[in-house]
Amino acid sequence: MDKQVSEIWNMVIDAQSQLNKDWMFRSEGGILGNRKSFLI
């Protein structure tokens, strides 16, 4: 098992919006290096 880190840094961009006191929306994406991720 290779447990070394593939990239030292991972840049994350985040956005957040609140509709009312009960509903909040958030998304984030990792965009730097070989690791790509997106969360809704």
N, C-alpha and C positions, 0 to 999 in steps of 0.2 A: 504494500500500500504506500503510495507516494503522498505525503502530507505537506509538501512544500507549497507556499503561496505562489500562484501563477503571476500575479501582478501586485506590486506593493501598494498602489493607490487605486481607489475606485471613486470617481466623482458621482455624486447623487444630486439630482435636481428634484425639488419637492414643490407641490402645489396643494393648497388647502382652502376649502370654502365651506362656510356654515350657512345652511338654509334657514334654520331656526334652532331653538334650544335642544331639539331632539335629533336633528339630522345634520351631520357633518360629512363632507366628502374630502378624500385625500388621495393623491396619487404621487408616486415617486418613480424615478427611473435612474438607473446606473448606466453611465455612458462612456467611461474612460477605460481604455485597455481592451483586453480580450473578453472581459466579463460584461455581459449586457443583461439588464434586468428591468422589469416594469411591473409596478404594483398599482392596482386600482382599488 
